[in-house]
């Protein structure tokens, strides 16, 4: 689910840098999902699309390809005014992110030891 190959290459396998980027993702992703849920609940589709778009490169950076793909589906659905399935896409994205966060936290602990 999480493939840190890109992050390792980008940071030249520097544990300090890797910890910083992982920590940043772990800080930003939950907040972004909270905002996306608010956007969904209020029907603010454009802001939902923007938030999904902003999280997409971060998911890519962490090697969470399944999340990146789901976020792209949300973006595309909003662009095409197809709102019916967005709730399920958002829930799937959130589940993927939460599962990835567990894996990233474990990796963070390994880097600290």
URDA-V654579 format. One record per residue. N is the residue number from 1. PHI is phi in whole degrees, -180 to 180 (NA if undefined). D_FIRST is the distance of its C-alpha to the first C-alpha in Angstrom with 1 decimal. Layout:
n: <N;N>
phi: <PHI;PHI>
d_first: <D_FIRST;D_FIRST>
//
This chain:
n: <1;2;3;4;5;6;7;8;9;10;11;12;13;14;15;16;17;18;19;20;21;22;23;24;25;26;27;28;29;30;31;32;33;34;35;36;37;38;39;40;41;42;43;44;45;46;47;48;49;50;51;52;53;54;55;56;57;58;59;60;61;62;63;64;65;66;67;68;69;70;71;72;73;74;75;76;77;78;79;80;81;82;83;84;85;86;87;88;89;90;91;92;93;94;95;96;97;98;99;100;101;102;103;104;105;106;107;108;109;110;111;112;113>
phi: <NA;-113;-125;-87;-56;-63;-62;-62;-67;-62;-94;55;61;-79;-58;-62;-67;-61;-60;-63;-69;-65;-62;-62;-61;-64;-83;-80;-58;-61;-66;-65;-66;-60;-65;-63;-65;-62;-59;-63;-62;-92;74;-87;-64;-65;-69;-61;-61;-63;-66;-62;-63;-70;-83;-57;-67;-69;-63;-62;-60;-84;75;-100;-64;-64;-69;-58;-64;-68;-64;-64;-63;-62;-56;-64;-62;-65;-58;-95;55;-109;-88;-58;-94;-66;-58;-68;-62;-65;-65;-62;-61;-63;-62;-60;-65;-63;-65;-67;-61;-61;-65;-67;-64;-65;-65;-62;-63;-63;-68;-82;-93>
d_first: <0.0;3.8;6.5;9.8;12.1;13.7;14.3;15.8;18.0;19.0;20.0;21.5;19.6;21.7;20.4;22.4;21.1;17.4;18.3;20.0;17.3;14.7;17.5;18.4;15.1;15.3;18.9;18.6;15.7;17.4;20.7;19.7;18.4;21.7;23.6;21.8;22.8;26.3;26.4;25.5;28.0;30.7;30.1;29.6;27.6;28.2;26.9;23.8;23.3;23.9;21.5;18.7;19.8;19.9;16.4;15.0;15.7;14.3;10.8;11.4;12.8;9.9;7.7;5.9;7.4;7.2;8.9;11.2;12.3;13.1;15.0;16.8;17.9;19.4;21.2;22.5;23.7;25.6;27.1;28.3;29.6;27.6;26.9;26.8;23.1;21.9;21.9;19.4;17.2;17.5;16.7;13.5;12.5;13.6;11.7;8.3;9.7;11.2;8.3;6.7;10.3;10.7;8.4;10.1;13.4;13.2;12.7;15.5;17.6;17.3;18.5;21.3;22.6>
//
